[in-house]
């Protein structure tokens, strides 16, 4: 690999400590929830409300992370001023949002179908407001190339959230059986789902307080002209962000309105659980994104930058397909991450995985309009993708339940990916290695199809044969694009 690719791989690996490992730890909350919550419908509530928070987080950050990177790199000597104005902007809108949610939490709860638990709304409202504000200090750490601090902060938050979940969902129910008087003054054994939101709120509050050191490192000199420039660049990215969230969450937001009653919530719980299984590719994409955005802007003036971007796409696709195969080939083991009552939804996982792959490729393709300051194209693509996903859910979910949701997301991001590629080739031609990408994609699909015919009564035999299929893909990749000779000097140096 080229020197630039090794640099990108190194940063991706470091950020992956917080992104991949952290999300994996959160991933392990799925069995906790599916095994401890009384009903599938309870997990449907978690799925629905966290889908809303994900959408709101994108809206409340409105592309300011990328805008901060753009203008901080463009004017490095005034980067602290860019940071300060970004904090002022996101801080003000987050505070305004928190005030609105606290004031109107009951009407909102009535509208969403949670009239008896309106406190869910204000708890999650405060949580998402603090998360939005914290996104700028975390972007500051990335800009300052402090991946270790970034990873540590993220992991501490995740660890705290997990500990609190274990306390409320495992320890407290046990104490209610052996020593009820010790916790009966604050613990309600029937509150269930609510303790998930309480845990999140406590952990987020502590994270925000810990970030204070980096918040006050900003240069708070309000500059309306600078903010207008950042807004002009960042605001179209809001729609791009909404498209990304629509791929993952719009279906889960719409679902309760399209599949009514307890059966609808139960189906949403099943869909939410199996979607979490597919999130492994999203973990990889996010880790890649954290390293790739600063990497792209820092190298935009390099004479070989276009070839570098092409290589980055190639390796992203290679490893995404590797994850896809690892997931579908070993599903007989992975399925135990969720309770057996949710297994009926596992058949939809490959479709969800491909949606996430399309989203990742789309993110890689999006560099052309970010570097050319043509973010309005991203806004149009986002709108098209969102419309496809929205209409698909409206038409197909009432009849096909979560299958309609999965295929709608697949279709939406496939179309958006193609649009970004063709428009990108017109405005900033990049010689993506399409033949090689097609080869790996077809190979992965063929191996997947072959694996579906491998079903014997013996689990070990099934896994052994599927491991051979995975080894075939790895062997082809190593032969063509990852020769071991390139890694040996690096490994010897490390040793």
Steps between C-alpha positions, in 0.01 A plus 500: 500500500603860445623711791172694506301177528710387797438836670126470441500138619685598819255779587205277412633233736545748787157657458368148468585442865214731593282440196525127439580380851261752653215413267573132555456554873173681430415215264521269800216696658271340241499157669460676834190678375350206308553263792393732785213703353171319544365533146623547144282812497714647781805481277284654229464808724878520540547463124245769417615764748870453429421536130348839582806603702732402213303719259489790746875476559566549128261796491654664808857472367393613148830410333709717732759227565600489134468879474738539793755268332469689173556849640750400768720340233442791263617754757716312751624810683140589588385142565428578867265777391323259263470257790357765732237616252401142424451441873295817538272403214439136595485587870228760445282278280543204738396712798197630310401146405534375859277782626237420235497127583469552874217749445299288254596143592143390580340604167792341315458180702129496415578536130757219499285260699678523836243705691546290815876549499558860395820502707658285227476803272668759721771254610593421141462866401760609755724210402500585129553872571815423701619251237462762225700754697770241580547422129701821452755435780541148362557647152759731660687197634501346154626823342778523758589137421433377853357156417607345832316764703203472265487122537541513878216751543266300278579171672456643849153623404407164350634310800300720737183453296546122499566490875185703567295271274632194680423663834137578416415196285699223670621596849187681619258219401726256686510724806121526491492125554766469772495840674204708377523759777844608379369642170122525532531871583612584143450191281176399326522142361229579243671807352717290264568701185517826694822397671671474161427869439599598855836325455562686175413838652734453798790381283457786249488761777827374648663489154405864439653605832823312424527682165505838678880526469480489120191719484676785680804462272295679234547861398154646561501800264166513324545561127174513307678518163699185578190318623314591181779343295494185712119483479508543123740207474353279774126540469461288183682225689201490734298338223787264427502402866124452498539265203749293695269484799205424273684190380528378858210655686220650291338158475515463878348846546213432259439140606263565796280713273487230230476184712262581783452335837710256697576283197648803325721582799605133519597498130693822554677338795601205281613728217692722741681201650608347168600844370737525795664178384568663163654806667849347480549657156384834640764472772766464233354784291495739796859419596601559138303826490670642810839458337399565138342847527810673647716285268315620188509871586865489605608341168277681255798692355724195453575422136410134548187566707257353244690171490505499879122540512462217248717270710304592812176398327650170390614403848173615654303272267739209554462510878127573489445187291721304739278608790188415298626148435610456859152595618291289262727195504510480880138595568445162667722628781426871488126446541549411866573867567121543517229294666355216290160673486659757265659251256211514254642831377853372421418439133490875442856560628681464160276770352578734791872429464492601133318820588782587739762417236329733252494769767873459560582515129278807471696665780825433312353637178378816674850651517459665157226742601658567840835592343338698217269688741196362317319363802164582345547184293520304822178664612323394179631145524390486863152619409467238225617220728271607781199515266570148370532362853196689626273400211626141511414470868157657454414258218660175612518494882121461553509187282851358544597635845877540550579339164355812344723714721815308409444510124405868511831589666688279255336672201544852637872479561567304182347780293678773697833318466461484121400866475801613702734291286377627162481866604838469670662373182370810324627755754809328645593190299663235716621178343333257736614147426156382392606168348676399817212619719257304283718190526501508880127575516405214267736265683344588837147453363584164342657376824193617693260322262708182518490517881119495499510145360730378777268367765584174676385375841849573633580857602876445506498361145290794377740748657806319365373510141399866536845580637645359178273734303622797704861388448445504123401867513796588724741312274383688191532836679849420632617388158369805317512792742651414837827317429656388826840628387380858559415429862811306603734804530235684702446204732875453550535868586222472757655186642 
